[in-house]
Amino acid sequence: MKRIKWRWVAAATAVFCVFLVMTLPARHVLGWLGLGQVAMQGIEGTPWHGRVSRLAAGRTVLGPVVWKFRPLSLFAGRLEYQLFLQSGSGGGELRVGRGLFGAPYISDAQLSLPAAEIARQLPLSMATLDGAFLVDITQASIASGWLSALSGQLVWQDAQVVQPAQIVLGSLQMTLSLENGQVVGALSEQPGSPLELGGEFRLGQDRRYTLDALVKPRAEADQSLRQALGLLGRPDTQGRYRLQLSGAL
C-alpha cells in the first residue's frame, strides 16, 4: 500500500510541476535565462505562448515578438518554438529550437526587412538604401556563441541606393553557407538586374568582414549606374569593375 501511495504522490507532483511550468509567467523564465545585453520590454504570457513588445540587442531592435511552443517537436527529441516577429515595417516567422542533446538552431526562416531600416543599423553613414532584404534561412546551428552550420539565401529585392545619388541596381542575391568557421555569401544577380555580379562576402567570428566582387553594367544600365561604377577605377578587359571592402560589423 505504501508503494502504491508513493506512486500517486509522485504522479501528483509531476502533474503539479507541469501545471506550474505551463502557467509560469514568461517574464520570470526570461529573467532566469540571463540574456546578457538583450533588453526586453512588455513581456507577457507563458513559456508556451507569449510575446515581447520590444527586444533590443546592440543596434538591432525587434518587436513585437510572439512565440508558440511546438509540442510535436518533442517526439523528434527537440524543444522547438515558432516565432512571429516584426522589425519596423518588416517581419516574418521562423523556428528556433534545441535538440535535447544538441546545439540551438534556427530553421525555416522567412523574413522581409526594409533595406532603409537595416541600413540605419549598419555602419553606412553616407548611404541611404531602398528596397527590401528577403531572408530565407533553411538551417542555422549555433555552438559556442557562433554558427556551426548555415544554409540559406539573402535577396536584396528592388535594390536601390538613394543617397548620395540614386542608383537602381535591380535584385541581387547572396547564397549563404559556412566554410572554416566563416559565413560565406556567394554573390550573383537576379534576372532583370542592370548589373552582372559575381564575388564573395565573408564574415568571421570576430565580426570582421571582407567583400570582393566584380560588377559589370549591362547594355540597358542607365548613366547614373555607369558613372557610379566608374568611381571604382578602370574596368578590366571584360568591362568588369572590382569592388573590395573590409571592416567590422
Disulfide bonds with the S-S distance in Angstrom:
none
